[in-house]
Structures are given as C-alpha cells and as structure tokens.
C-alpha cells in the first residue's frame, strides 16, 4: 500500500548536505530554513519517497519517518532506550503478537512504542511509571507517532511493586521488561504476575546494577540462571572501493539481562559448577555505585515542565 502524505502526517525531510528536519504537515503552512521555503501543500498528496523542491530549487527527499528516527528526535523527559537496544529487547525478549507484557518504567515512551508495535492490536501492554510527568510525555509521544492513543496500552502511575497485583492477574504475564534504577526490588512481584515459561528482560546502565539484579534473580529461585550481554554498533563508510569503518560508533549504552520463569515448586538443576568463595556484599557496597551516588545529574523540574508543554502542544493526533 502506497503511503500518501496528508495533513497531520509527520515528514522527514533530507536536504542539502544530508541535514534532517522532521515536520508535521499542515495545509497552507510553510517550512523555512536559510535555504528557502517549502510549501506543505507541495508535499500533501505526494507519496512517501518523493523529492520536493523549495522556491530556490534546492531538493529535499520527503519520507515518512521510521519509528527509530522518531524516538531519537522526540521530546524527552527521561533518557530513551536506543534503537539498537530496543531491537535486542524485542528479539531476545521474544515479544510476540498477542503477548501480555509488563513494562517499568516508561521514560519518554521510546520502548513503549516498540512494544506496542510488536504485540499488535491483540496484545496488552501495562506500563508502570513513578513520575506522572514522564507518563504524560510518554503517552503524548506514542500518540503523536501513531496518530492515535492505543487502547491496548495502560500507563499506571506508581510503583510496580505496589500496583502490579492490582493490574495484572497472577500467572498471566508472558513477558516483563524492566528499565528502571533498581529492578532487583520488584523481582518477587513480577515473578508472581508471570506465567510459567515467561521471560523477564532487564535493561540497566551499570555493572553493579547488572550484578545485583542477577543475584536477586538467582536468590529468588523461580527463574533460570540469568543471561546477560551488551551490543555495540559500528557504522561503515561506503563510497566505491573506499569501504572502511566510520570513525565513530555507538558503543555502550546499557546491559541487557534475561531469564525464564520456572513452573511452581520447581527446583532448577545445577547445569554448571559455580565458583566457591563467593564475595560477600552489603546493600551499602552496592548503593555507592548507583547512578545517583556517582553524580548523575537528574533532569530539572524546569526542563521537565518545558518538555511536557512541547510534546503535548504538538498537532493533536488523529483518531484511528
């Protein structure tokens, strides 16, 4: 099916020197830059992939933005899950059409967007977010991209530990995706919500968060041994025979960890020999390496309010 631009659609314009701009089409409006103006009416009615000229003759490629394009440019309250990690979460987390998925936290809605697309209209996504401002930004970002507010997505204000039992019946969640500061705090609660054979996948930024989450999953006893990894992306320069790696690459953004839910009263066999003399640690040992203890700057309330105004002030989404 050919995608035809209409008023209200978002358009990604690639102009001279490869500069990208994303606009929302409005009848009678103009997009201006130092190169000149493009009439929105010259784009409306054209298929995606068309070339549009401004009044000076400069050419722009007009495409409907991909979700990966959108999440990198959308207004943010919290840091986003980058496309390379979102792709790993969807594939390694085995997010499938019709799945019942729990997510915490929502952040700016980047990962929620991928999850909603992956589960399809028959699936159900329940997301938990402590900060109501983040929830508002996320809901607006998702609706602005899709063009409507998905009815199979529920955003719950509050802690997952306290509210998951009210929102998700025990033993019904197929997948759990945790992108939060202290995911180890809710392992017991999500284990209750998960069905046997379900999968939990966790996204964390630091080694100590990774280690503590892994140890909590092992200590719980209701999961397989956790598996962890990170992904790195290295772009390549392609120009005839001048083929070489780009000078910059997307390296560490976060760690991923996954484990499967065991059936009730199941004891996991010992498939490998564990090392003895395990190093003991305390909560204080772990806390000093968390982001807030390392001087990570939280988003200011002023910037957060500005982002809320920006994202909710965009063109109102269309009804599906």
C-alpha positions in Angstrom: 0.0 0.0 0.0 1.4 3.4 -1.1 1.9 5.9 1.7 0.4 9.2 0.6 1.1 12.3 2.7 -1.8 14.1 4.2 -2.3 16.9 6.6 -1.3 15.9 10.1 1.3 13.4 8.9 4.9 13.7 10.1 7.5 14.1 7.3 11.3 13.6 7.5 13.0 16.0 5.1 16.5 15.3 4.0 18.0 18.4 2.5 21.3 19.7 1.2 24.4 18.2 2.9 22.1 15.5 4.4 20.6 17.7 7.1 17.4 16.2 8.5 14.3 18.0 9.6 11.0 16.5 10.8 7.8 18.5 10.3 4.1 17.9 10.8 2.1 18.8 7.7 -0.5 21.5 7.8 -2.4 22.8 4.9 -1.2 26.3 3.9 1.9 26.1 6.1 5.5 26.6 5.1 8.8 25.1 6.2 11.5 27.6 6.2 15.3 27.5 6.5 18.3 29.5 5.4 18.0 27.6 2.1 14.5 28.8 1.4 10.9 27.7 1.9 9.0 24.6 1.2 5.2 24.7 0.9 3.5 22.0 2.9 0.9 21.9 0.2 3.6 20.7 -2.2 4.1 17.6 0.0 0.5 16.8 0.8 -0.8 14.3 -1.7 2.6 13.1 -2.8 3.8 9.5 -2.0 6.5 8.9 0.6 9.8 8.8 -1.1 9.2 11.9 -3.3 11.6 14.7 -4.0 10.3 18.2 -3.2 12.0 21.4 -4.3 11.9 24.7 -2.3 11.4 28.0 -4.0 15.1 28.3 -4.7 15.2 24.9 -6.4 17.0 23.0 -3.6 15.8 19.5 -3.5 14.6 17.6 -0.4 13.7 14.0 0.0 10.4 13.5 1.8 9.9 10.3 3.7 7.6 9.1 6.5 9.9 8.8 9.5 10.7 5.4 10.8 10.0 4.7 14.4 13.8 4.6 15.0 14.0 8.1 13.5 11.2 9.4 15.7 12.4 8.1 19.0 15.8 9.7 18.5 14.2 13.1 17.9 11.1 13.1 20.1 10.8 15.3 23.2 12.3 13.6 26.2 11.6 13.6 29.9 13.9 10.7 30.7 16.7 9.1 28.7 15.5 6.8 26.0 16.3 3.2 25.1 18.2 3.4 21.9 17.1 1.5 18.8 19.9 -1.0 19.0 18.9 -2.0 22.5 15.2 -1.9 21.7 15.8 -4.3 18.8 17.6 -6.6 21.2 14.7 -6.4 23.7 12.1 -7.2 21.1 14.1 -10.2 19.6 15.8 -11.6 22.7 12.7 -10.9 24.8 10.7 -12.8 22.2 7.9 -10.1 22.2 5.3 -11.6 20.0 1.8 -10.5 18.6 -0.9 -11.0 21.2 1.5 -11.1 24.2 0.6 -9.7 27.6 3.6 -7.5 28.6 4.5 -5.6 31.8 6.9 -2.7 31.4 8.5 -0.4 34.0 9.4 2.4 33.7 8.0 4.3 30.8 10.6 7.1 30.5 9.8 9.1 27.3 7.8 6.3 25.6 10.5 5.0 23.2 10.5 1.4 24.3 6.7 1.5 24.8 6.4 2.4 21.1 8.4 -0.6 20.0 6.5 -2.9 22.4 3.1 -1.7 21.2 4.0 -2.3 17.6 5.4 -5.8 18.5 2.4 -7.1 20.4 -0.1 -5.9 17.8 -3.7 -4.9 18.5 -4.4 -8.3 20.1 -1.7 -7.8 22.8 -1.8 -5.9 26.0 0.9 -3.7 27.4 0.7 -2.5 31.0 3.4 0.1 31.9 4.3 1.5 35.3 5.8 4.9 35.9 6.6 6.6 39.2 6.8 10.1 37.7 3.4 11.4 36.3 5.3 14.0 34.2 7.2 11.2 32.4 4.0 9.2 31.9 2.4 12.3 30.3 5.3 12.8 28.0 5.4 9.1 27.0 1.7 9.0 26.2 1.9 12.1 24.1 5.0 10.8 22.2 3.4 7.5 21.4 0.1 9.1 20.3 1.9 11.7 18.2 3.8 9.0 16.3 0.9 6.5 15.8 -1.7 9.2 15.2 -4.0 7.8 17.9 -3.9 6.7 21.5 -3.6 2.9 21.6 -6.4 1.3 23.6 -4.4 -1.8 24.4 -1.8 0.2 26.4 -2.4 1.2 30.0 0.0 3.5 31.8 -0.2 3.2 35.6 1.1 6.0 37.8 3.0 4.5 40.8 5.4 1.8 41.8 5.2 -1.6 40.1 5.9 -3.4 43.4 2.7 -1.9 44.9 0.3 -1.9 41.9 1.2 -4.8 39.6 -1.0 -7.2 41.6 -4.0 -4.9 41.1 -3.4 -4.5 37.4 -2.1 -7.9 36.2 -3.7 -11.2 37.4 -1.2 -13.7 38.8 0.3 -16.1 36.3 -0.9 -14.2 33.2 2.1 -12.1 32.0 4.0 -13.5 29.1 6.9 -11.0 29.2 8.3 -8.5 31.7 10.5 -5.6 30.5 12.3 -3.6 33.3 14.0 -0.3 32.5 14.4 1.2 36.0 17.0 2.2 38.5 16.6 -0.7 40.9 14.9 -3.6 39.1 16.0 -6.1 41.8 13.4 -4.5 44.1 10.5 -6.0 42.2 11.6 -9.4 41.1 9.3 -11.2 43.6 6.3 -9.2 42.4 6.8 -9.7 38.7 7.5 -13.4 39.3 4.0 -13.7 40.8 2.5 -12.0 37.7 4.4 -14.2 35.2 3.2 -17.4 33.7 5.5 -20.5 33.8 7.9 -20.3 30.8 7.5 -16.5 30.6 10.6 -14.3 30.1 11.9 -11.3 32.0 14.3 -8.9 30.3 16.1 -6.1 32.2 17.9 -3.0 30.9 20.4 -1.4 33.2 23.2 1.1 32.8 25.9 0.0 35.2 27.8 -3.2 36.1 26.7 -3.1 39.7 23.1 -2.8 38.8 23.5 -5.7 36.5 25.2 -7.8 39.2 22.7 -7.0 41.9 19.8 -7.8 39.6 21.3 -11.1 38.6 21.9 -12.1 42.2 18.4 -11.3 43.1 17.0 -13.4 40.3 19.2 -16.3 41.4 18.2 -15.8 45.0 14.5 -15.8 44.2 14.8 -19.4 42.9 11.9 -19.2 40.5 13.9 -18.4 37.3 16.5 -20.0 35.1 20.1 -18.6 35.5 20.2 -15.1 34.0 21.9 -14.5 30.7 23.5 -11.0 30.1 25.1 -9.2 27.2 25.6 -5.7 25.6 25.5 -4.7 22.0 27.7 -2.3 20.0 27.0 -0.8 16.6 29.8 0.2 14.2 28.6 2.0 11.0 30.7 1.7 7.8 31.6 4.3 5.2 30.6 3.1 1.7 31.9 5.0 -1.4 33.1 2.9 -4.3 36.1 1.0 -3.2 36.6 3.3 -0.2 35.0 0.9 2.3 36.0 1.3 5.9 34.6 1.6 9.4 33.3 5.0 10.4 35.4 6.9 12.9 32.6 6.9 15.5 30.5 4.0 16.7 27.6 3.5 19.1 29.2 1.6 21.9 28.0 1.0 25.5 24.5 2.3 26.2 23.4 -0.4 28.7 23.4 -4.0 29.7 20.6 -6.5 29.0 19.8 -9.4 31.1 17.1 -12.1 30.6 15.8 -15.2 32.5 12.8 -17.6 32.1 10.2 -18.2 34.7 10.1 -21.7 36.2 7.0 -23.7 36.9 5.7 -23.6 40.5 7.6 -25.6 43.1 10.4 -26.4 40.5 14.0 -26.5 41.6 16.5 -25.6 38.9 19.1 -28.4 38.4 22.7 -27.4 38.6 23.8 -27.3 35.0 27.2 -25.9 35.7 29.7 -25.7 38.6 29.6 -22.5 40.5 32.8 -21.0 41.9 33.2 -21.2 45.6 34.2 -18.4 48.0 31.6 -16.1 46.6 32.4 -12.5 47.6 30.0 -11.2 50.2 28.5 -7.7 49.7 26.1 -5.4 51.6 23.5 -3.0 50.4 25.8 -0.2 51.2 28.5 -1.6 48.9 26.0 -1.7 46.1 24.4 1.7 46.7 27.6 3.7 46.4 27.9 2.6 42.7 24.3 3.5 41.7 24.0 6.5 39.3 22.8 9.0 41.9 25.8 8.2 44.1 28.1 8.7 41.1 26.9 12.2 40.5 24.5 11.5 37.7 22.5 14.7 37.2 18.7 14.3 37.4 16.5 16.2 35.0 15.5 19.6 36.3 11.9 20.3 37.1 12.1 23.3 34.8 13.3 21.3 31.8 10.7 18.6 32.5 7.8 21.1 32.5 9.1 22.6 29.2 9.2 19.1 27.6 5.7 18.4 28.8 4.5 21.6 27.2 6.4 20.9 24.0 5.2 17.3 23.4 1.6 17.9 24.4 1.4 21.1 22.3 2.2 19.3 19.0 -0.5 18.7 16.4 -3.4 16.7 18.0 -3.3 13.1 17.0 -5.9 11.8 14.5 -8.4 9.2 15.6 -7.9 5.8 14.1 
